[in-house]
Structure formats: structure tokens, C-alpha cells
């Protein structure tokens, strides 16, 4: 789940709230399959595939699962063909949600997403209603000395580096993710997150009650098999996050 970027530093969903490992692996495998189908099975020449593999390995997905997903994507092994599309809608407080779908059954996905918005006090929007608020960006969360992080990231093409607690949020063009990551690693900088994500141009602050409603809807959407990721423009304060985490 991706909302205001600092949310990635809050691990409120540890334990029972985390996606079941099998469901997580299935979503990661879909991303690998689609990347391999669209750009080929060699991660050295397919940056999207390389990033999908890195994300899978970061979640401790077995190498055999990764290899099978690549082969399904390239057609070497028979498998379902997934298509990507997006749903747009609103949660409590006017929060915009941008929902990525990877599915082999568009009708099932549409029905599940629509009913999930309805059951969780959200509203499904028309195409284009919130998508313009989001742009695809490389996003990294790293720790380390400010000067070292700044130097390595900016020289590798990063657009911005901002503090986030005792870490640093680094953003850049999607195609620069691998270069920035490699530069940070070469400088000995610890990286917690490295991904291509959808970042909002504006955020909406939400209080405790609205935050609970927003996150309930996001959790329900993420539980759907056909939902690959949910992006939102909510901004939850540290105080509210502390209450929710407790």
C-alpha cells in the first residue's frame, strides 16, 4: 500500500495484518510475468523485469518461483495472460485512490473492486478522475550520512532527496531507479525500499477517524487477488500513526 511516502517507514501492518505469504508471492509473480511478456526474459536488458525480481527477492520469494514466473511470461511455460488497467476512486475525507489491476478476468476484477469500494464507504470514480494526481517515480528509502546520500543519489540522476526521520527519501525518473540504487549500494548506503511507484502531486491530511476508514478500504482492496497495488494521496500525521500502530 502506498500513500503519503513517509507511510513506508511505518510498519503498522506487521504480523496478522500483512498479506499472507502465498498471496504476496502470487502478486509478485504476476508482476514478473507481465514484465517478462512485455520486455523479454532477460533482466539485464529489461529494467522493469529487473525491478520486479529485486522486489520479489526482497520479500524472500524462492528463486524457483521467480524462474517459473519469467518462463510463464515469455511463453516457455503455459500460464494465464494478465492485462493491466487502473481503477480510480475516493476514500473518506476526499482521499484519492489509484488502484492497479493485473488480471486474467476483467469482469471479476471489476465486480470485486466496485463492491469493495461500496462496502467500505468509498466511491468509485470515472476514468481520469484521480489519475492525473499521480505520476510514476523511482522511490528509494535509505539510511546514512546526509552528504554521502546526497552525493551518491544526485550524481546518479536523482531528482530530490528529503529527510524522513533518520532516513532519506529519494525520488527520480522511473528509468533511473537501477542507477540510483547501484550508486547508493556502491557507497555502502543501506537501502530499505527501492521501487517504481505512483506518487501524488498533492496530499490530503486525514485525522484518526478518517485514517481508519481510509486504511480499512485500502486493506480490503489489497486483499483482492486481482489488485496489484493501491496508491493514495492521504497524509497521516505521526501522532495518528502512533495511535493506529498501537
Backbone torsions as a table, in degrees:
resi	resn	phi	psi	omega
1	UNK	NA	135.6	-177.7
2	UNK	-129.7	117.5	175.0
3	UNK	-121.2	-133.4	171.3
4	UNK	-56.0	135.6	-165.4
5	UNK	-59.0	-29.5	-178.8
6	UNK	-66.9	-13.9	178.8
7	UNK	-59.7	-27.0	-178.6
8	UNK	-64.8	-16.1	179.0
9	UNK	-88.5	-5.7	-176.8
10	UNK	-106.8	116.1	-174.4
11	UNK	-98.6	52.4	-174.9
12	UNK	-69.1	-17.7	-175.7
13	UNK	-98.0	24.3	177.8
14	UNK	-62.3	154.3	174.0
15	UNK	75.0	-128.1	-171.6
16	UNK	-63.1	-26.6	-177.9
17	UNK	-79.5	-14.6	178.3
18	UNK	-68.3	151.8	172.4
19	UNK	-57.6	140.8	172.9
20	UNK	-55.7	142.7	-174.5
21	UNK	-57.2	-41.4	180.0
22	UNK	-60.9	-40.9	179.5
23	UNK	-68.9	-39.9	177.8
24	UNK	-61.7	-46.1	-179.7
25	UNK	-62.3	-37.1	179.3
26	UNK	-63.1	-41.3	179.6
27	UNK	-67.8	-41.5	178.6
28	UNK	-64.3	-39.4	179.4
29	UNK	-64.4	-39.2	178.2
30	UNK	-60.8	-42.8	179.6
31	UNK	-62.0	-40.3	178.5
32	UNK	-65.4	-45.1	-179.8
33	UNK	-58.9	-47.9	-178.0
34	UNK	-64.1	-41.7	179.4
35	UNK	-63.3	-41.9	-179.5
36	UNK	-68.7	-37.7	180.0
37	UNK	-66.6	-38.9	-174.7
38	UNK	-84.7	-28.3	-174.5
39	UNK	-128.0	4.6	-180.0
40	UNK	95.6	163.0	-171.9
41	UNK	-91.0	6.1	-179.7
42	UNK	-100.6	110.7	-178.5
43	UNK	-64.3	-19.2	179.4
44	UNK	-70.9	-26.8	179.8
45	UNK	-113.1	4.1	-179.0
46	UNK	-130.0	93.5	-175.1
47	UNK	-62.2	-37.0	-180.0
48	UNK	-63.4	-42.3	177.3
49	UNK	-64.7	-42.5	179.3
50	UNK	-58.6	-42.7	179.5
51	UNK	-67.7	-37.7	178.5
52	UNK	-65.9	-38.7	178.0
53	UNK	-67.0	-43.4	178.7
54	UNK	-59.2	-41.6	179.9
55	UNK	-65.7	-39.7	178.5
56	UNK	-65.3	-43.3	178.9
57	UNK	-65.6	-35.0	177.3
58	UNK	-63.8	-24.4	177.2
59	UNK	-95.1	10.8	178.9
60	UNK	63.9	33.0	175.6
61	UNK	-72.1	131.1	-177.7
62	UNK	-60.3	146.2	-179.8
63	UNK	-59.7	-34.6	178.8
64	UNK	-61.2	-40.6	178.0
65	UNK	-63.3	-40.6	-179.9
66	UNK	-64.5	-46.1	-178.8
67	UNK	-63.4	-40.4	178.9
68	UNK	-64.8	-38.9	179.2
69	UNK	-64.5	-40.7	177.8
70	UNK	-62.3	-44.5	-178.3
71	UNK	-66.0	-35.9	176.1
72	UNK	-65.7	-38.1	-179.8
73	UNK	-66.6	-37.8	-179.1
74	UNK	-84.6	-6.5	178.7
75	UNK	88.8	4.4	178.1
76	UNK	-72.7	-23.3	176.0
77	UNK	-129.4	136.8	-178.1
78	UNK	-66.2	140.5	178.1
79	UNK	-168.1	174.6	179.5
80	UNK	-68.3	154.6	175.7
81	UNK	-105.8	118.3	-176.5
82	UNK	-97.8	142.3	173.6
83	UNK	-116.3	148.5	-179.5
84	UNK	-104.6	134.5	167.0
85	UNK	-152.9	176.0	-171.3
86	UNK	-127.9	144.0	169.1
87	UNK	-112.4	148.5	-178.8
88	UNK	-127.1	140.7	-179.0
89	UNK	-167.5	-170.4	-175.2
90	UNK	-131.2	143.5	172.3
91	UNK	-109.4	-174.3	-179.0
92	UNK	-53.9	145.0	176.1
93	UNK	75.8	13.4	-179.2
94	UNK	77.6	15.9	178.2
95	UNK	-67.2	131.7	178.5
96	UNK	-87.0	135.3	176.3
97	UNK	-121.6	134.2	-178.5
98	UNK	-122.0	113.4	-166.7
99	UNK	-112.4	118.8	179.5
100	UNK	-88.5	129.5	-179.6
101	UNK	-115.4	133.3	166.7
102	UNK	-125.7	113.8	-171.9
103	UNK	-146.7	155.4	171.0
104	UNK	-105.3	9.0	179.6
105	UNK	-148.2	91.7	-174.7
106	UNK	-61.4	-39.4	-178.6
107	UNK	-63.7	-42.7	177.9
108	UNK	-62.4	-46.5	-179.2
109	UNK	-60.6	-44.0	-178.8
110	UNK	-61.7	-44.5	-179.5
111	UNK	-64.2	-44.2	-177.6
112	UNK	-65.6	-43.6	-178.1
113	UNK	-67.3	-43.7	-178.9
114	UNK	-61.0	-46.5	-178.2
115	UNK	-69.3	-31.5	179.5
116	UNK	-69.0	-40.9	174.8
117	UNK	-60.0	-45.9	-176.5
118	UNK	-63.9	-43.9	-176.5
119	UNK	-70.4	-20.7	-174.4
120	UNK	-116.2	33.4	171.7
121	UNK	59.4	32.9	174.9
122	UNK	-110.7	175.1	179.2
123	UNK	-132.7	125.4	176.3
124	UNK	-76.2	132.7	-177.4
125	UNK	-100.5	173.0	176.5
126	UNK	-78.8	155.5	175.1
127	UNK	-55.1	130.2	-179.1
128	UNK	92.2	-4.5	-175.4
129	UNK	-70.8	-33.2	179.0
130	UNK	-130.2	-13.3	-175.6
131	UNK	-58.1	-31.4	-179.0
132	UNK	-66.4	-16.0	-179.9
133	UNK	-79.7	-12.1	-174.2
134	UNK	-115.8	145.4	174.6
135	UNK	-135.2	145.4	-178.5
136	UNK	-75.9	129.2	-178.0
137	UNK	-140.4	152.3	165.4
138	UNK	-76.7	134.5	-179.4
139	UNK	-133.4	129.3	176.9
140	UNK	-132.2	143.4	174.7
141	UNK	-120.1	120.2	-173.0
142	UNK	-139.1	155.8	175.4
143	UNK	-109.6	165.6	177.6
144	UNK	134.2	-179.7	-179.6
145	UNK	-66.6	136.7	-175.8
146	UNK	-56.4	-49.3	-177.0
147	UNK	-63.2	-40.4	-178.9
148	UNK	-67.2	-42.3	179.3
149	UNK	-64.9	-47.3	-179.8
150	UNK	-57.6	-48.8	-176.2
151	UNK	-62.0	-50.0	-176.8
152	UNK	-64.7	-45.3	-175.4
153	UNK	-68.5	-48.5	-175.9
154	UNK	-68.5	-36.4	177.9
155	UNK	-66.8	-26.6	-179.7
156	UNK	-87.0	-0.7	175.4
157	UNK	109.8	5.0	178.5
158	UNK	-61.3	146.2	179.8
159	UNK	-89.7	-29.9	-174.6
160	UNK	-156.8	147.5	174.4
161	UNK	-134.1	123.0	-177.4
162	UNK	-129.9	145.4	177.4
163	UNK	-70.6	146.1	174.9
164	UNK	-143.5	90.9	-172.7
165	UNK	65.0	-125.0	178.6
166	UNK	-99.2	17.8	178.7
167	UNK	-123.8	-176.2	-177.5
168	UNK	-131.6	132.5	175.1
169	UNK	-97.7	125.0	-175.6
170	UNK	-119.2	130.1	179.1
171	UNK	-126.4	154.6	179.4
172	UNK	-168.9	-174.2	177.4
173	UNK	-67.3	145.1	-177.8
174	UNK	-53.0	-40.2	-177.8
175	UNK	-70.3	-10.7	-178.7
176	UNK	-95.9	0.8	-176.0
177	UNK	-56.7	-50.1	-176.4
178	UNK	-61.8	-43.0	-179.0
179	UNK	-64.3	-42.6	179.9
180	UNK	-65.5	-44.6	179.8
181	UNK	-60.0	-45.5	-179.7
182	UNK	-64.2	-37.0	179.3
183	UNK	-65.7	-41.5	178.1
184	UNK	-65.1	-43.4	179.3
185	UNK	-62.7	-40.5	179.7
186	UNK	-64.5	-28.4	178.9
187	UNK	-86.8	2.7	178.8
188	UNK	75.2	24.0	-177.9
189	UNK	-92.2	130.1	-178.4
190	UNK	-75.1	130.3	-179.2
191	UNK	-112.2	124.6	177.7
192	UNK	-90.8	-39.3	-177.5
193	UNK	-137.7	138.6	173.8
194	UNK	-148.6	110.3	-175.8
195	UNK	-157.6	161.9	168.9
196	UNK	-94.1	125.9	-173.6
197	UNK	-136.6	175.9	175.4
198	UNK	-104.0	117.4	-176.8
199	UNK	-109.2	136.3	-178.8
200	UNK	-79.2	148.0	177.4
201	UNK	-81.4	-26.0	175.7
202	UNK	-136.5	152.0	178.8
203	UNK	-120.3	158.3	-178.8
204	UNK	-117.9	115.7	177.6
205	UNK	-70.0	136.6	179.1
206	UNK	-130.1	142.5	177.2
207	UNK	-83.2	-174.5	-173.7
208	UNK	-60.5	-49.6	-176.9
209	UNK	-62.0	-45.8	179.5
210	UNK	-68.0	-35.9	178.7
211	UNK	-61.2	-41.0	178.5
212	UNK	-62.7	-41.5	179.1
213	UNK	-65.5	-44.3	-179.5
214	UNK	-60.7	-49.0	-175.7
215	UNK	-70.1	-29.4	175.6
216	UNK	-63.5	-42.6	178.6
217	UNK	-67.7	-43.8	179.8
218	UNK	-60.7	-45.4	179.6
219	UNK	-60.1	-43.5	-179.0
220	UNK	-64.2	-39.7	177.5
221	UNK	-66.1	-43.3	-178.5
222	UNK	-65.0	-25.2	179.1
223	UNK	-72.8	-16.4	179.8
224	UNK	-72.3	134.5	-177.2
225	UNK	-59.7	-34.8	-175.1
226	UNK	-84.5	-7.8	179.4
227	UNK	-88.8	120.1	-179.4
228	UNK	-86.7	-39.3	-179.5
229	UNK	-160.9	153.2	176.2
230	UNK	-124.8	125.1	179.2
231	UNK	-114.3	140.0	-179.1
232	UNK	-139.2	162.3	179.5
233	UNK	-110.0	30.0	177.7
234	UNK	-78.5	150.1	176.8
235	UNK	-126.0	110.2	-178.2
236	UNK	-107.1	125.5	-176.6
237	UNK	-67.5	160.4	178.4
238	UNK	-59.9	-38.4	179.6
239	UNK	-62.9	-43.7	178.8
240	UNK	-67.7	-40.7	177.9
241	UNK	-58.4	-40.1	-179.7
242	UNK	-63.5	-40.1	178.1
243	UNK	-64.8	-45.3	-179.0
244	UNK	-65.4	-38.3	-179.7
245	UNK	-66.9	-28.6	-178.6
246	UNK	-79.3	NA	NA
